[in-house]
Amino acid sequence: MLVFGGCNVRGPLYRAAGQWQRDSTVDWDDVPSGMTIGGPHFFTFTIGEMLQALECWRGELQIPSELFGLCHMMPEFAPTAANSPVAQCDLALVEPNTSVEIEFDGYFLNRGPFVRFLAPLKEISDPVKRLSSQWYNKGIVGANDKMRSDLAAQLIPQLPDDTPDRELTVEILRRAKGTRRDMFSGLRLMTEALGMPFGVVTYTWSYMPDGRAVSWPAEFHDAVVGAALDLELPLFEASHHVKEAGLEFALKADRRHYTEAFMPVLAVQLIDFARRVRADATNTRS
């Protein structure tokens, strides 16, 4: 199985497959065994990142080594035709985390390391901190290309020569762009690129104290659900299982990430969903 997404889909499944370490105090006895996850072995938060991995596995794209970290990849797990797991997998689960994509010279970067890469700028001076925050929040996340370009022109001259990775930082400030992915066309592209049955797992940005799910961007969750239904793709609403288990049991203090105790509970449901995706596809073909 291929599992695209972040830690809330990968965490339960990689632990279930024995590919990530389990908490020894948590009971995993009820979780089915025998499942193997072929990849990817890095986070893919957006449709663009997922399609990029598939392009690399097909040998149609090669990510420059200096961008591995910004794509959330370790060198040994960078996708190539030689390490492609696609032929060995018969289904996929896809968990888009956001419609906001970060593109740099035709490559899609991962939000997590991208934000960490820019963090040293905030230590240079208060004006640089303010400008870099605006560059990211309004230019990249807000997908305002003119504002991004104008802010970059103000930022770059203020970077000291000893700024970490200054050359790459300057190039990113100049050319990285924020875009918004239409989820219907994005999931349709995934259908074409995967060439295997797949199910869509919804992502929740966070939860309110009363249990209400928060989507970011605000319309993102509904866009994913609507696209999956329009494309007749199997859909797994993860937030339903969180609410059923209870927030105190299911979520860490940040109300975004799952507790170790909830991991096997959700793993059972995700594996059952994956099996139904495979069975439905088999029945359709027959």
C-alpha positions in Angstrom: 0.0 0.0 0.0 1.1 3.6 -0.7 0.2 6.1 2.0 0.4 9.8 1.0 -0.1 12.5 3.7 1.1 13.6 7.1 1.5 12.0 10.5 -2.2 11.6 11.3 -2.6 9.0 8.5 1.0 7.7 8.5 1.4 7.4 12.2 -1.3 4.8 12.8 -0.5 2.8 9.7 3.3 2.8 9.9 3.0 1.6 13.5 0.5 -1.1 12.5 2.9 -2.3 9.8 5.7 -2.4 12.3 7.6 0.1 10.3 7.5 2.8 13.0 8.2 2.2 16.7 5.1 1.6 18.8 4.6 2.8 22.4 5.3 -0.4 24.5 2.5 0.6 26.9 -0.2 0.6 24.2 -2.1 -2.6 23.2 -1.9 -3.3 19.5 -3.3 -6.9 19.7 -6.5 -6.1 17.9 -4.8 -4.5 14.9 -4.6 -6.7 11.8 -1.1 -7.7 10.8 0.5 -8.6 7.4 0.2 -5.1 5.9 3.2 -3.5 4.2 3.6 0.2 3.3 5.7 0.7 0.2 6.1 4.5 0.6 6.5 7.3 0.3 8.9 7.5 3.2 8.5 11.2 3.7 5.6 13.6 4.3 3.5 14.7 1.4 1.1 17.4 2.5 -0.2 18.5 -0.9 -1.4 17.0 -4.1 1.6 18.7 -5.8 4.0 16.8 -3.5 2.2 13.5 -4.1 2.2 13.9 -7.9 5.9 14.9 -7.7 6.8 11.7 -5.9 5.0 9.7 -8.5 6.8 11.5 -11.3 10.1 10.8 -9.7 9.2 7.1 -9.3 8.3 7.0 -13.0 11.7 8.5 -13.8 10.2 11.6 -15.3 11.6 14.0 -12.7 14.7 14.3 -10.4 14.7 16.5 -7.4 18.0 18.4 -6.9 19.8 17.2 -3.8 19.9 20.7 -2.3 16.1 20.6 -2.2 15.8 17.2 -0.4 15.4 18.8 3.0 12.9 21.3 1.8 10.8 18.4 0.3 11.0 16.6 3.7 13.2 13.9 2.2 16.3 12.1 3.5 18.7 11.4 0.7 18.3 7.6 1.0 14.6 7.9 0.6 14.5 10.4 -2.2 12.1 9.0 -4.9 13.7 7.6 -8.0 12.8 5.0 -10.7 15.2 2.6 -9.0 13.4 2.6 -5.6 9.8 3.0 -6.9 7.4 0.9 -4.8 4.5 1.5 -7.2 4.6 -1.9 -9.0 4.5 -3.8 -5.7 1.5 -1.9 -4.3 -2.1 -2.6 -5.2 -3.8 0.4 -3.5 -3.2 3.8 -2.0 -4.5 6.1 0.7 -4.3 9.8 0.0 -4.6 12.5 2.8 -4.2 16.0 1.4 -3.4 18.3 4.3 -4.0 21.7 2.5 -4.7 23.2 -0.8 -1.9 25.7 -0.3 1.2 24.6 -2.3 4.7 26.0 -2.3 6.4 25.8 -5.7 10.0 26.6 -6.4 11.4 26.3 -9.9 8.9 23.6 -10.8 9.4 21.6 -7.5 6.9 21.4 -4.7 8.3 22.0 -1.2 6.9 20.8 2.1 5.5 23.3 4.5 7.2 22.0 7.6 10.9 22.2 6.6 10.1 25.3 4.5 9.0 27.2 7.6 12.0 25.9 9.6 14.3 26.9 6.8 13.1 30.5 7.1 13.1 30.6 10.9 16.7 32.0 11.2 15.5 35.2 9.4 13.5 36.1 12.4 16.6 36.4 14.5 18.4 38.9 12.2 16.4 42.0 13.2 12.8 43.1 14.0 12.3 44.6 10.5 13.5 41.3 8.8 11.3 39.3 11.1 8.3 41.4 10.1 9.1 41.3 6.4 9.8 37.6 6.4 6.5 36.9 8.2 4.6 39.0 5.7 6.4 37.4 2.8 5.3 33.9 4.0 1.9 34.6 5.3 0.7 37.1 2.6 2.9 36.2 -0.4 3.1 32.4 -0.1 0.1 31.3 2.0 -2.0 34.2 0.6 -0.8 33.4 -2.9 -0.3 37.1 -3.6 2.6 37.0 -6.1 3.1 40.8 -6.4 3.3 41.2 -2.6 5.7 38.3 -2.4 7.9 39.8 -5.0 7.8 43.3 -3.5 8.6 41.9 0.0 11.5 39.8 -1.3 13.0 42.9 -2.9 12.9 44.6 0.5 14.2 41.5 2.4 17.1 40.4 0.4 19.4 43.5 0.9 18.9 43.2 4.6 20.3 39.6 4.8 23.8 39.6 6.3 26.5 37.7 4.5 26.6 35.1 7.3 22.9 34.2 6.9 22.7 30.4 7.0 22.3 29.0 3.4 22.2 32.6 2.2 22.5 31.8 -1.5 19.6 29.3 -1.4 17.6 31.6 0.9 17.9 34.5 -1.6 16.8 32.2 -4.5 13.8 31.0 -2.6 12.8 34.5 -1.6 13.0 35.5 -5.2 11.3 32.6 -6.9 9.2 30.5 -4.5 5.5 31.0 -5.1 2.3 30.1 -3.2 -0.5 28.6 -5.3 -3.9 27.1 -4.5 -4.8 23.6 -5.8 -8.3 22.9 -7.0 -9.1 19.7 -5.2 -11.4 18.2 -7.9 -8.7 18.6 -10.6 -6.0 17.5 -8.1 -7.7 14.3 -7.1 -8.5 13.6 -10.8 -4.8 13.9 -11.6 -4.0 11.5 -8.7 -6.5 9.0 -10.2 -4.6 9.2 -13.5 -1.1 9.2 -12.0 -1.6 6.3 -9.5 -3.2 3.8 -11.9 -4.5 1.8 -8.9 -7.5 2.0 -6.5 -7.2 4.6 -3.8 -9.2 6.1 -1.0 -9.3 9.7 0.3 -8.6 10.3 4.0 -9.8 13.7 5.2 -7.5 15.9 7.3 -8.5 18.1 10.2 -6.3 21.1 11.0 -7.3 21.2 14.6 -10.2 20.7 17.0 -12.1 23.2 19.2 -12.4 22.3 22.9 -16.0 21.3 22.3 -14.9 18.9 19.6 -15.7 20.9 16.5 -13.3 20.2 13.6 -11.4 23.2 12.2 -10.5 23.3 8.5 -7.6 25.4 7.1 -8.1 26.9 4.7 -11.7 27.3 5.8 -13.2 25.7 2.7 -10.6 23.0 2.4 -12.3 20.1 4.1 -15.6 20.6 2.2 -13.6 20.9 -1.1 -11.9 17.6 -0.5 -15.2 15.9 0.4 -17.0 17.4 -2.5 -14.3 16.4 -5.0 -14.1 12.8 -3.6 -17.9 12.4 -3.9 -18.0 14.0 -7.4 -15.2 11.6 -8.6 -16.8 8.7 -6.8 -13.7 8.0 -4.7 -14.0 6.1 -1.4 -13.9 8.6 1.6 -12.7 8.1 5.2 -13.7 10.9 7.6 -11.0 10.7 10.3 -12.7 13.4 12.5 -15.7 11.1 13.0 -13.5 8.6 14.7 -11.8 11.2 16.8 -15.2 12.5 18.1 -16.4 8.9 18.7 -13.3 8.1 20.8 -13.4 11.5 22.6 -11.0 14.4 22.3 -9.2 13.7 25.6 -8.4 10.1 24.6 -7.7 10.7 20.9 -5.8 14.0 20.8 -2.6 15.4 22.4 -2.7 18.7 24.2 -2.3 20.6 20.9 -5.6 19.2 19.7 -4.0 18.4 16.4 -2.0 15.2 16.8 -3.2 11.8 17.9 -2.2 10.2 21.2 -0.3 6.9 21.2 -3.4 5.2 22.8 -5.6 6.3 19.9 -3.2 5.1 17.2 -4.3 1.4 17.2 -7.9 2.4 17.4 -7.7 4.5 14.2 -5.3 1.9 12.6 -8.1 -0.7 12.8 -10.5 1.6 11.0 -8.0 2.7 8.4 -7.0 -0.9 7.6 -10.7 -1.8 7.3 -11.2 1.1 4.9 -8.2 0.1 2.8 -9.5 -3.4 2.5 -12.9 -2.1 1.4 -11.2 0.1 -1.2 -9.3 -3.0 -2.5 -12.4 -5.2 -2.4 -14.7 -2.7 -4.1 -12.1 -2.3 -6.9 -11.8 -6.0 -7.3 -15.6 -6.4 -7.5 -15.9 -3.6 -10.0 -13.3 -5.3 -12.3 -15.0 -8.7 -12.1 
